[in-house]
Amino acid sequence: MVNNFGLCKAANIKRIAVLTSGEDAPGMNVAIRAVARRAIFRRIEILGVRYGYQGLMEGNYFPLELGSVGDIIHKGGTSLNTVRCDEFKTKEGQAQGLKHLRANRVGGLVVIGGDGSFRGAQKLSQLGMPSIGVPATIDNDIAGTDFTLGFDTAVNTVTEAIDKVRDTATSLDRIFIIEVMGRNKGDIAVWAGLSAGAESILIPEVKPDVDDIIKRLIIGQRRGKKHSIIVVTEGVADTNKVARAIHDRTGFDIRVIVLGHIQRGGSPTAVDRVLGCQFGARAVDLLLEGKSGVMVGIQNNRIVDVPLEEALQKSHKLPLSLYHLAQSLSI
């Protein structure tokens, strides 16, 4: 069958649904808009699901129109709302979600989120509901894609924060330790630390070395440098203990800043907006091509589709060359 736009539909899907799950990330609204408008462009009905998998189980569905997704491309967060839902991890919860999907005559589902969200999409796919994942997490910790939706915006947010903190550090001759998000991956710390010229970066991928940090601080002081920025990925080390250890051994004036959830908000960057458009549109196309159980990603500047199983089983690798570059430039 060929529609009015000359696009072939390989799968007999007349209605799809889209949800966001897990933590929010800048660019989710971009992807929602792209999914909705690509579906409408291809003459497919589109439903939004409020509150992720919880809404899926409760039947919290509503039709999306062109106007429904107007004026959201520049907004952070997710217009569909999102919550964590442990109940959906159970067979009963999955059966309930599948029941509502079928009752609403949904022929395919787009899930926008991280690895936990993808496990739900994978399970639905195995149960016979065609499902496609769109990677959206500021942590950039999904295998199979060079970048996840929201990562670039978070890095820009952190970089801007470090720049502002440096103004104070310079004025008061202080050392600031800045804790950033990332869960068990150091991408945000490395990209933002390199971008902002941080003197030291602590990440999960490299064993923390307080001695090296102190050595760098002392060398900097000897050449007249009286302020420094240390970026730490959450969970790598107790930032307050690191601050005390440095102060006890050097006497330097140190302050700790935890950036927290400010990193999740804000208007998505142009990079994340373009990526969200590409990811969302491709997710719809994959469903109409008859594919399921895959994730959209970007590799070497090319939009690709990756099996969810591969994305979940493999581990994202931070290019340590960037970490070593940052270390060599912060001497």
N, C-alpha and C positions, 0 to 999 in steps of 0.2 A: 504494500500500500504506500502511496506517495501523497503527502499532504500539500497544501497550497504553497508551501515554501520550497517544494521539491526535495524534501528530506525523507528518506526511506525509514520506515519503522520495522526493525527486524523482530521485535518482540511485541506481542499483543497486549500492551499495557495502555490502559486508558486513564489511570489515575495513580499518582504517586504521592508520597508524604515526605515531609522533612522535619527533623528534630535536631535540637542541640542538647548535648549531654555533658555532665561533668563540670569542671571549672570553666568560667567564661574566658574568652580571648578576643582581643580586638580583631575585627575582620569576620567574625561570625555572621554579623548582619550582612556583610558583603556577599558571603556565600549563600545565605538564605535568599537574598534578592536574586542572585544569579540562578539558583535552582528554580525559583518560582518563575522567573521570566523566560528562562530557557524552556521550561515545561510548557508555558503558555505559547511561546513561539512555535513549539512543535505540536501544538494542538492537544496537549495533555492536561487533564485536570490536576490541580495541585492542592494538597491539604497541609496546613501547618499543625504541628503537635506541640502543645504547650507543656512546659516542665518535663522535657525529656522522656525517659522510659516510664516515669511515674504517670505522665499524661498518656503515654501509649497504653498503659494498663487500665487507666480510668476512662479512656475514650474521650480525652480532652482534645478533640480535633476541630478544625475550622477551615473553611475554604480560603485560599489565598488568591487575590486578584492582582492586576498590575498595580493598582493603587495601594494595595495592602503592604507592599514592600517599597513604596515611594518614600524618599527622604530618610532612608535608613543607612545608606551606603557610607555615610560619614560618621556614623555613631558607633561608639564602643559597646561592649556587652552583647546581649542577644535579645532581640525583640520577642523571641519565642520562650524566653526564660529557661532556666536550667536548674536541676537539683540532682543530687546523688540519690540513687535508688537501689538499695541492697536487695529489695524484694524481687527485682527483675533478674537477679542472679540465680534465683530458684527456678525449677522446672514449672512450678505453678505460676509464677510471675510471667515467665516467658509464654506460657500457654494463654494466659489472660491477655497479654499484649497482642499475640497472634490472632486471638479471637476478635479483638476490636479492629485490627487491621483488615481482616477479612470481612467483618460486618460493614466496614466503611468502603468496601470494594477497592482497597488499595492493592495495586499490582507491583509496587516497588517502593523501597524506602531509602532515603539519603540520611545518613547519620553524621553530624558534624561534631567532632570532639577529639578526645585523646585515646590512649590505649584501652582504658576501661570501657569507654563508649564503643570501641571497635569490637570488644569481646561480645557485647550484646548484639552488634550487627552480624558478627560471625555466627552466633548461635541462631539468630533469626534466619540467616541464609541457609544454615544446615536444616532448619525446620521447613524450608520451602518458600520463604519470603525473600525475593530478590533484594539484596541490600548492598549499598555502596558507602564507603567511608570517606569523609573529607577530614584530613588531619588539621585540627585547630587546637593548639596549645602553645602558650608562651615559652614552655620549657624546651621546645625543639627536640623532643626525646623519642620521636617515632622513627623506626627503621624504615628504609625504602624511599625516603624523600629527603632531599637536601635541606629543605626548610618547611616548617609547619606554619599554618596561618596564625598570626598574632606575634610570632617571634620577633620580626623586624620592628614592630611597634614597641614591644617591650624593651628591646635593646636601645631604641631611640629615647624612650622614657628614662631608662637608667643612665644613659650617657648624659642626658640633659641634667639629671639630678646630680651626677658626679661633678659636672662642670660648675654647678651652683655651689656645691659643697667646697670645691677647690677655692672658690673666691674667699670663703670664710677661713679655710685652712691657711691660705696665703696671708690673709690679714692678721691672723692671730698666731701664726707659727705653730700650727697644730698638725697632728697626724689623725686622720679619720679612717676608721675601719667601716666599710659600707657592706652590709649583708644584703644579698640579692636572692631572688628566687631561682629555681632550676631543679628542685627536687634532687635527683641523684645524677644530674648532668650539669656540666659547667659551661654550657654554651653562652648563656646570658652574661656570666661573669667575664668570660674571655672576650667576647665580641664587644661588650660595653667597656671593659677594662682597657682593651687595646684602643678603642675609639677615643677614650677620654684620657689616655696616657697614664693609667694607674701605675704606681711604682711596684706593686706586688699583687698577685692574683692567687687565691686559693680555690682549687676545684677538686671534685671527687676523683677525677682521673689521674691526679698526681698527688702523692703523699705530701701532706702539709709539712713545711719545714720552717719553723719559727726562727731557727738559727739563721737561715738564709735571709729572712725578712729583716732581722736585726742587723745583719751584716750590711745589707743594702741601705738601711736607714743611717747607719754610722758613716758609711762611705759618702752618702749624700750630704750629711751634716759637715763632714770635713771639707767638702768643696763649697760650703756655704748654703746648702739647701736645708731649710728649716721646716718645711711642710711636706706631707706625703699622703697619698691615697692608697689604701689597701682594700681590694674588693674580694669578698668571700661568698662563696655559694652556700646557701642555707644548709645546715646539717653537716658540713665538712668539719667544722670545729666550733666550739663555743666561743663566739666572738668576744664576749666579755672576758673570758679566761685568756684569750690571745692578747687582748688589750692590757690586762694586768701583767702578763708575762713580759711583754715588751716594756711596759712602764717600769716594772721592778728591776729590769736589767739595764735600762738606759736612762730612766728618769724623764723620758719624753712625755709631753702633754698629749693625751690620746682621748678621742671621743669615738663612740660607737653609734652608728645609725642603721636601723633596720628599715629598708624601704617598704616592705610589706606589699599590700594589695594595690598600692598606687601603680604598680607595674602591670596590673591586669586591665586597667581602664584607659580611657582616652580614645581620641579619634584615630582610626587606623592610618598608617602611612600609605603613600602611593604604592609602595611595593606590596604591602598586604592587600590593598584594594585590587590591584591587578591579579594577584595570586588568588584571591577569593573569587573573582570573576571566572578565572580559568578553571579552578577546582570545581566550583558549583556547576558550571555549564557542562563540564566533562562528566561529572557524576550522573547527570540526567542522560547524556548521550550513551553512557555505558549501560544504564538500565534498558534503554531502548534498543541497544545492540544485543540484548539478551544476556548480559554479564551480571554476575552476582558474587558476593564474597571477596570483593576487591576494594582497594583504596586508591584514590587519586593521589598522585605525588608529583614532585618536580625533581628531575635528575639532570645535571649538566644543562640547565635551562630548557629542558624538554618536559612537557607534561606527559606523565606515564601512568599506567595502572599497575598496581602491585597486589598480589594476593594478601588478604588480611592475615592469613596464617603466617606468611613470611614477615609481615610487619610486626606481628605480635611475638614471634619466636626469636627473631634476630634483635640485636641491640644497636641502637644508633651510636655512631662513632664520631666524637668530636675531633676535628682536625687539630692534632696537637701541635702542628706546625704554627698555628696562630698563637697558641700559648707560648711557645718558645720565641716566636717573633716579639711578642709583648715583653717577655723577659729581657730580650737582648736590647730592646729600644728604651727600656726604663732604667738603664744603668746611671 
